[in-house]
Amino acid sequence: MKKLSVWLMVLSMIGALFLSGCQNEKSGGSKDQVTLDVTIRWVSAADIIENEIVPAFEKENPDINIEIQKSFNTSYTQSLQAAVNGGNLPDIFASHPTLPVNKLYDLGVLHKIDDVIGDRKDEFEEGTWTKGSTVMEDGSIYAFPLMTGHKDSFVMYYNKDVLKQAGLSEEDVPKSWEELLKVSKEISDKTDAYGVVVGLKTPWVAEGALTQMASAITPEVMPATYYDPKKGEYNYHTEGTIQSIEFFKKMEDEKVLHPNSLTLDPAEAPAVFAGGQAAFLFDGAWTGSNLVKDGFENFGSALVPTKDGKEQYLGFQGNLAAGLLVNKETEHYEEAKLFLKYLMDKGYEELVKNGSQFSPIPEINEKHKPDNVVGDTFQLQFDTFIPAPNPVDKNENAPAVTAEMSGKGPQETVGDILVGYLTGQISDLEGTLQKMSEGKNKAFKDAIKKVQDEGTEIDQSAWMFEDWKPFEPYVKKDQ
């Protein structure tokens, strides 16, 4: 009888354990929970990912916990470099142009992600899978595009309330420099507002607007990159850049530019605009979404004015504008893959619908773009880009030169020169810009020579495109 009782107890314990195992298996509790560390650097996307996408992903995948770290502006570049040097990169982290993907690939810190994209490559916009950008020399994909490559154009926002106070309408929104000065002075005469505000304390936004203005004057030099595809060299001292900087100075001298612009960060200028202190704001296409989220909606967007109201553009070379990278040393690649797949399957849609940015899949953008000024601004941004020559199209070794140039050449930016000119610290504008051109081209040629000395077949001709015609979409020629 005693033996029977013991056996019943044992069977009861086994049954309980079996039942518990079945329940855990059904609930997903049989596995230890895995935590993925993910770093995001884009303000417009961070909250949507953290508050919308991650909770939905964790609900579908209860064994995976996503820890989002948000790091913006210069603090991210510093922390990224430190993490690379220290060998403690997060499982998934944001790309940044100061430490290009091909440089990180050369350092051996990236995990290939071909099995994330799978057979969906053809759904992405043309130019996404460019060698040296998302695809490395071994032919594998190492960068997950989070947003469209047609991103980071600059626009002029206009405050409808201020226009109305001055007796003006959207039809009066200026397209040329002369119109901008005229309308701004009319607004200052009739209201308490200034014409234009732009955050110049860290002048990268102003530089972005400036380069688009310059493209209408010297379109042969590609804006933002200062690369001349016909000559195969870099040129900062173009008439377009010089005249555009001088126009900013004219706005300052004629009191069209808000006097606090030089002390405002790009993140602070939109509040001045929304508060009715300026009629126009030069800023990135992403700012429209932030304005709406902050409660201001009575505004519109237009292209930044150019000298004579002529066409402007930005060149799309297949560069990765915003991407996520996977740490080669991650212990949780399968979980990282699941999260990236979820972003592709459902996250892109959320980012577009919530006004973060267009995705790299055109069909999703067309179906889910916001039906308001945010969607209109993103479309304006998208249409500003045209396909442009990329040296990798002529020589697949070109990314090695780009990686070698990283961090070398002039450390000052055209935005820094702009601020120096406005504050009177720089008087010889053309000479200063010419020195930048010389420094950049020296770094460029030094990089080519170093890559050549390492046995790689490359020369400057890869950067020369005699058939390049500005404003016409460039079609890659068969080599």
Summary of the structure (lengths in Angstrom):
residues: 479
radius of gyration: 26.1
end to end distance: 89.4
largest distance: 105.7
contacts: 1573
relative contact order: 0.15
helix: 47%
strand: 14%
